[in-house]
Amino acid sequence: MRRFSKRNSLVTLSDINITPLLDLAFVLLIIFVITTPLLEKSLDLKLPHGGQSEKRLEKSDIATVEISASGIFALNKQRLRLSQLVGQIARDYQANPNLVVYIRADKDCRYEWVAQVIDGCQRNGLTRYSLRTDPTTP
């Protein structure tokens, strides 16, 4: 009859079972795949159709203003009041003179809100802004 020593049993305990680790990795991968598209947009907007693509800019040179149909303003996915938004754009423009403001307004929002953002940009010396549209054809 064969005898088992304590040394032999320790060798079998040193093996690592990676199945739970792989399960965790796959679950995390699925979570990231599902949540990443949700992080891309801060406001659900229906942009008007038209426009053409333009030359590429550095991401640090772009400030994106979004205006929802209900009058909610967001600057770079952060919701702000209009006065706060204009003040933040002015501070960003002083820090980066190459700043371009992309204005993404819902097609059903009031034009007055778009005009107020443009006016705030112009009052602070920022003349480089772009009204964004949906480039796909209807």
KETOR-58562 format. One line per field, with one value per residue (C-alpha): x, y, z; chain. Coordinates in nm, 2 decimals, padded with zeros to 4 digits. Layout:
<sites>
x: c(X, ...)
y: c(Y, ...)
z: c(Z, ...)
chain: c(A, ...)
</sites>
This chain:
<sites>
x: c(00.00, 00.12, 00.16, 00.09, 00.33, 00.25, 00.50, 00.30, -00.03, 00.14, 00.23, -00.12, -00.23, 00.00, -00.20, -00.41, -00.76, -00.81, -01.17, -01.32, -01.06, -01.17, -01.53, -01.47, -01.27, -01.56, -01.82, -01.62, -01.57, -01.94, -02.01, -01.77, -01.90, -02.26, -02.18, -01.93, -02.19, -02.40, -02.10, -02.06, -02.35, -02.46, -02.79, -03.02, -03.04, -03.19, -02.96, -03.08, -02.95, -02.69, -02.33, -02.01, -01.72, -01.43, -01.06, -00.96, -00.89, -00.70, -00.95, -00.81, -00.90, -01.28, -01.54, -01.88, -02.20, -02.52, -02.87, -03.16, -03.52, -03.62, -03.35, -03.09, -02.73, -02.42, -02.05, -01.83, -02.10, -02.13, -02.47, -02.45, -02.68, -02.63, -02.44, -02.20, -02.16, -02.06, -01.82, -01.65, -01.61, -01.45, -01.20, -01.13, -01.07, -00.83, -00.63, -00.64, -00.67, -00.71, -01.04, -01.33, -01.69, -01.91, -02.27, -02.50, -02.86, -03.16, -03.36, -03.67, -03.50, -03.57, -03.34, -03.31, -03.10, -02.86, -02.84, -02.76, -02.47, -02.33, -02.37, -02.18, -01.90, -01.87, -01.89, -01.58, -01.39, -01.44, -01.53, -01.45, -01.76, -01.95, -02.32, -02.32, -02.56, -02.63, -02.42, -02.64, -02.90, -03.27)
y: c(00.00, 00.35, 00.61, 00.98, 01.22, 01.58, 01.71, 01.56, 01.72, 02.06, 02.04, 01.99, 02.30, 02.52, 02.50, 02.81, 02.77, 03.05, 02.97, 03.23, 03.49, 03.43, 03.46, 03.79, 03.92, 03.83, 03.99, 04.31, 04.31, 04.28, 04.56, 04.79, 04.70, 04.79, 05.11, 05.27, 05.39, 05.54, 05.76, 05.91, 06.15, 06.36, 06.49, 06.31, 06.54, 06.53, 06.74, 06.90, 06.74, 06.90, 07.02, 06.86, 06.72, 06.95, 06.92, 06.75, 06.96, 06.86, 06.74, 06.99, 07.28, 07.18, 07.28, 07.12, 07.31, 07.10, 07.25, 07.01, 07.08, 07.15, 07.42, 07.21, 07.34, 07.12, 07.21, 06.91, 06.68, 06.88, 07.04, 07.41, 07.72, 07.96, 08.22, 07.95, 07.81, 08.14, 08.21, 07.87, 07.92, 08.26, 08.10, 07.82, 08.07, 08.27, 07.95, 07.83, 08.09, 07.81, 07.71, 07.63, 07.60, 07.33, 07.41, 07.11, 07.22, 06.99, 07.07, 07.14, 07.38, 07.75, 07.95, 08.21, 07.97, 07.92, 08.29, 08.35, 08.10, 08.27, 08.61, 08.50, 08.37, 08.69, 08.91, 08.73, 08.76, 08.40, 08.41, 08.05, 07.85, 07.59, 07.50, 07.12, 06.93, 06.56, 06.49, 06.19, 06.25, 06.23)
z: c(00.00, -00.09, 00.18, 00.13, 00.29, 00.40, 00.15, -00.14, -00.02, -00.01, -00.37, -00.48, -00.28, -00.47, -00.79, -00.86, -01.00, -01.25, -01.35, -01.10, -01.22, -01.58, -01.48, -01.31, -01.61, -01.85, -01.63, -01.61, -01.99, -02.04, -01.80, -01.97, -02.32, -02.21, -02.02, -02.25, -02.51, -02.23, -02.13, -02.47, -02.46, -02.17, -02.31, -02.55, -02.85, -03.19, -03.41, -03.73, -04.05, -04.27, -04.26, -04.37, -04.18, -04.11, -04.03, -03.71, -03.40, -03.08, -02.82, -02.57, -02.81, -02.82, -02.57, -02.64, -02.53, -02.54, -02.52, -02.47, -02.59, -02.23, -02.18, -02.00, -02.07, -02.04, -02.10, -02.17, -02.03, -01.71, -01.65, -01.57, -01.57, -01.86, -01.66, -01.52, -01.87, -02.02, -01.73, -01.76, -02.14, -02.08, -01.83, -02.07, -02.35, -02.14, -02.06, -02.42, -02.70, -02.96, -02.81, -03.04, -02.90, -03.05, -02.99, -03.01, -02.97, -03.00, -03.31, -03.10, -02.85, -02.85, -03.07, -02.80, -02.59, -02.88, -02.94, -02.57, -02.58, -02.90, -02.75, -02.43, -02.65, -02.85, -02.53, -02.40, -02.73, -02.84, -03.21, -03.30, -03.25, -03.46, -03.47, -03.49, -03.70, -03.77, -04.09, -04.19, -04.46, -04.34)
chain: c(A, A, A, A, A, A, A, A, A, A, A, A, A, A, A, A, A, A, A, A, A, A, A, A, A, A, A, A, A, A, A, A, A, A, A, A, A, A, A, A, A, A, A, A, A, A, A, A, A, A, A, A, A, A, A, A, A, A, A, A, A, A, A, A, A, A, A, A, A, A, A, A, A, A, A, A, A, A, A, A, A, A, A, A, A, A, A, A, A, A, A, A, A, A, A, A, A, A, A, A, A, A, A, A, A, A, A, A, A, A, A, A, A, A, A, A, A, A, A, A, A, A, A, A, A, A, A, A, A, A, A, A, A, A, A, A, A, A)
</sites>
